[in-house]
């Protein structure tokens, strides 16, 4: 049988799931999972709760791909989504990346916008795709793994010009990859552009 979701199972430069550190984490997660659904939940919770968001801890470290996020223990949403995709794909679970266009400030657009990345996951038992956000919870950010309704980190505020693309990409956007490659300090990256 041909897997129609094979592009969401591929290894890429950013989703480098054959890296030994990723394989080791996959094996650890498998040992603590008694089903595919439990594995997805465990992988999600690991990335959300154990990998810190670089901006939350003011880390200048630039993690450019999944294995670096795991080794560094920190990354921004773009690369945390690569890590979750890597952990899922390494276990044969199709996963992609979806984007939102959000304001930098909490209550206005005066400080410009940022591209936020989250994950798509194919739940074979339900024959459907869901979206999950492993950005990392904090005050006013409470994302959860849920198959019935989306519980993402950021609700979209269209009145502020925010956009939920509701897309499903098999790899991190090339423009974001370039930004990461050219960045020496993750706290100074600039992504004030519309993706689409």
Steps between C-alpha positions, in 0.01 A plus 500: 500500500632844404524749783328814372658697782859397423622861469404540868725209592815617318820599673611855414791720600294651783304187588807278537345200670779257414737696721613274790372738770154500342502120471594469866212726607259311272596171666453653845155633405402161354586325826256727683218469245255210476330625182558729203270763653693489828826537307366813326389643835835418665701650213283812505530546877875447487553773240249736662613455860865390496639709213496866599401776262811709438321832538342397831842437657682774301740247347704629207575144379384434143364147462462450125363145476330234710817332630644836609180586686528170685872543575463866605178444693358817347361637176240736362164377372636445147756245613298357787247407231785332307591298808143381556468412130829306522387304806172412333638419153768277649215291640312491168248771592442764229559852626528842341532867588229767501539877540337798662575869447488663844562840653821536700317699771221351709236760421597695187688484171734793573804272542439309177434133440668162538453163331398229747539130417307205638449138395254294305467132589314228314299281737461178302247348742267794429605556138549871562762770544514706817715796599699522823719778633811400695626857539505467878244618751540806718274765649213555254623216271332164561531263204396135536496181295136447407343297220151650529576874485806717448662629816779709352730752667354807330143582398492703180391864532396603151428853622877539552582360156598153626462206263464126554615342174362158599755350261691174511860512378735204484806706595595826667454793260820577306495866605499400866784254438704781344430732794615231743817429301591870490421571867767513767261601781148357503371797702582737214329326211258703291209340319271793437356375171193327369576143401228458238 
